[in-house]
């Protein structure tokens, strides 16, 4: 079942007739696009170590993008519980991005060693 078919695709607030959008709405749009990209990530092939490395790199990119969106959100408005949550989410996404970059490097290393031995 394709999860995208069941997602809410209603227009986001602040879109119709306005050229200026507040930061929270901008971040919400970015995070929604990110969600679509994360769903598509699950369908990426990983039959070989090379494909797994590509998929892991993509996951790292998605976490890095998430960290940037939460970084933007954490810098607007007065400091409150939402700012604190955004900072925590940003830090978490940055750690996840680094972990997935390491996974990708390990997969590439395994693929290179396998190629030297003639293993896919």
N, C-alpha and C positions, 0 to 999 in steps of 0.2 A: 504494500500500500504506500502510495506517495504521500508523505506528510504535508508537502506544500499544498496539496489540493484542499486540505482541511484547515488551513491557517486563515486567520482574519486578514483580509486585504482591503479593509475599509480605508478611506482616505484618512491621512493623519491630520490632526488639528493644525491650523495655521498655514495650510497649503493653498487653499482656494483664495484667489484674489489678493494675495499678500506677497510682496516681494521680500519683505523682511520677516524672518522667523526667529523666535527666541532660541536661546542655546539649548534649553531642555528639549524642545521639539526637534532641533537639529540632531542632538545626540540620540533621541528616540528613533528617528529615521535611520541613523547610522547603525544602531544596534539591531533594528529590524532587518536591514539589509544583511548584516552580519549573521543573523539567525538563518536567513535563506542560504547564505554561503556555507554555514556549518552543516545544514541539512544536505546540501549538495556534496559536501566533503565525504559524507558517509557512503556515497555511491562511487567514489573514486576507486579504481582498481588497485589491488595490492597483491597480485599473483607472484611477483618476483621481488627480490630485495630492492632492486632499483625503483620499482613502482612504490614499494613501501616507503622508501626514502623520500620520494616526491610527495607522497601523501602526508608524511610526517612534516616535511617542510611547509606544506600548505597549512597544516594545523598550527604550526608555529606562527605563520603569517596571520592567521585568524586571531590567535591569542594576542599577538602584538597589536593588531587593529583594535581589539576589544580594550586593551590597556590604554591606547591613545584616546578612545572615546570616553572612558571613565576619567582619564586625566583631564580632558576638556571639562567634563562635568564637575570635577572636584575644584576647578579654579574659578567657578562663577558663584556669585552670591556670598552671603555671609556664611561663616563656618557653622555648621549644625550637624545633626545626625546623618543627614543625607550626604553631606560632604565627606564625613567620616566613612560612610559606606562606600562612596565612590572611590576614595583613596584606597580602602582595603581591596575593593574589586580590581582596581588598577594594579596594585602590587601582586595580587594573586594571578592575574592574567599575565603579567610580566614573568613570574616564576614558571607558569605553565608554558609560555612561549619558549623560554630557555630550555626547559625539559624536552619539549618536542624537537627543538633544534639538535639537542644531544641525541635523541632517538634517531633522527635522520642521519646524523653523522655516523652513528653505530651501524645503521643499515647499509650506508654506503661503504663503510669499511668491510662489513661482512660480504657485501656483493663483490667488492674488489678482490678479497681473498678467495671467494668462491670462483670468480672468473679466472684467477690464476691456477686453480685446481680443475677448472672445467665444469664447475657446478653452477646451476642457475640460481 
